[in-house]
Every structure is written in structure tokens, then in C-alpha cells.
Amino acid sequence: MAAIDSLKAHSQYLNTALELIPAKIYFSNDGIKEKYWRKEKRKSNSQQNKAAAKLSKKLKLDPAQHKSNLDIAKERDEQEKISKSVASDEEIEQSPVKAAGSDVNSVKLAFRNKLHQLEKKRKKTSQNDTAMTTKIKKRREDSRKKAKKTKKVAPAQSNISKSQQSNNDDQNSAKSNKLLYSKFEIDKQVSSNPKVKKKKKDLQQMLKSIEDKEAKMKEIAKTDKAKATELKDKMVWKSAIEKARGNRVKDDPKLLRKTIKRQEQKKEKSKKDWNNRVQAQQNAMKERQKKRKANIKERVQRKKVKKIKKAK
């Protein structure tokens, strides 16, 4: 009895706690929120909304309409039971009674269909494979036939090619002779033309030729001054033309002497450097040989000492 009383007390306590929660919050629509209804509310008529709001306010204030959470829950349960029973009756009326083995038969049919489809696919693949193999065989046969034909044709072609090659060789030899002849002629022309050859000018020779010219000019000036001035003007004009062409004219004996002196100094310096380098190499070789001899002597001495120690 005590247990039943405690259960009753607990249920009463829970009922009072439920009554404290408003029905709006307790019986909220599952998974649906009012924020998703905003667009629909906007579309609906504003006057109807106002009328509905007024009615809801009146109903809230009406004591006869006020229901507890438990009453609402009971009503909902009854409605759900009625709807379920109606739905089950409709299903029974609409759908005929299925046999016990209907599910098994449907599974068997599906399995057979699947097998049939797989067999079709396999046949298609096998047909494709056979087609490919036949193509490959044809290609191989064609290649073999071509190889045989080439083998038969090869010796005849080789004979023809040999004769052609001999003719070509004769033609090439004739061409080479012509080329040699033409080359010889070109060389001959180059040798005959002194302007093509460009030798490196020696400064000493240039200085000597300028000094000789100056000496000749002095001799001519003693006998005929007009001729000497004419020759001098010619030389000046010649040097001016050469400079205009972009060639360097070395006709100043003072500058030539300076350059010759500079070159001689450079040669002397390079000669000195070379001698120093050779001397340094020789000294290094001598040092290495001396060191090697000293090392050999030391090694021999150690061996002798070891032998003496072993003998003792």
C-alpha cells in the first residue's frame, strides 16, 4: 500500500510541475518553427489574422475553454489512436491480402533478372573480344605478307642501287674536280689581288720606312722645293683619306717610338715573370725531392732499429 501511495504522490507532483509549463511551449510542433512561416503569413490576408488574434485572446480569457496540460495530452492521444485505426482500416480495404510466400517469389524474380542481365553483358564482352582477336590476326597476316614481299624485292633493288651508286660516285668525283679547280682559281685570284691579304704590320719596319721617306724628302727639298711640298701634300691627303675611312694611320715617328718602347718593356716584364715562375717550380721540385729522400732515410733507419730490437 505504501508503495502505491508513494507512486500516487510522485504522479501528482509531476502533474503539478507540468501545469506550470505553458501549453504553447509543451505542445510545440516538432521540427517546425514559426520563422519558416513568415512568408506565408505575409501572403495571407491581414484582416483574417487580426480576427484570429482577437478570437484567441477571448478564448484565453474564457474559463470554460481553459484546459490543463494533462487534458490536452489525453485529447491528443485519443486523436492519434483514432487516426491510426482509420488508416489501418483504409489499408486493409485498399490492398488485397498478400500471400505468405509473395516476398520470396519477388526476391527470386529479381535474382533471375539480375542473372539474365549479367549473362547478356558477358556475351557482349565475349563478342567484342572475338572481334578484337580477329582484327589482330588479320594485321599479323598482313605484316607477314609484306615482309615476304620485301624479302623478294630486296635482292633486285640491291643490284639496281649498286649500279646507281657507281654512277653517283662518278658524278661526285667530277663535281669534286670542278670544285677543286674553282677553288684553285679563287686562291689564284686572292694571291694576285694584294688588297685581300692583310699582314700584321711590324712597328720597327713602319718606323724605318717613315724615316727613309723623311730622308728622301729632305734630299728632294735640297734640289727641288716645289716637288718636295707636292709630295708632302700628297702624303697628308693620303693619311686624311685613310682616317676618314676609319683606318688607323701610324705616320708619327714619335708615337711609334713610344709604342715600340712600351712593347719592349712589356716583353721584358713577361720574360721576367716567366723566369721567376720557372725558378719557383724548380725550387718546389727540389724541396719535394729533398723531403722524399729524408722520409726514405728515416724509414730505413726505423727498420734497422726494429731489426736490432728483435735480435736482442
Secondary structure, DSSP 8 states (H G I E B T S, - for coil): -HHHHHHHHHHHHHHHHHHHS-HHHHT--TT--GGGGHHHHHHS-HHHHHHHHHHHHHHHH-TTT---HHHHHHHHHHHHHHHHHHHHHHHHHHS----TTHHHHHHHHHHHHHHHHHHHHHHHHHHHHHHHHHHHHHHHHHHHHHHHHHHHHHHHHHHHHHHHHHHHHHHHHHHHHHHHHHHHHHHHHHHH-TTT------HHHHHHHHHHHHHHHHHHHHH-HHHHHHHHHHHHHHHHHHHHHT------HHHHHHHHHHHHHHHHHHHHHHHHHHHHHHHHHHHHHHHHHHHHHHHHHHHHHHHHHHH-
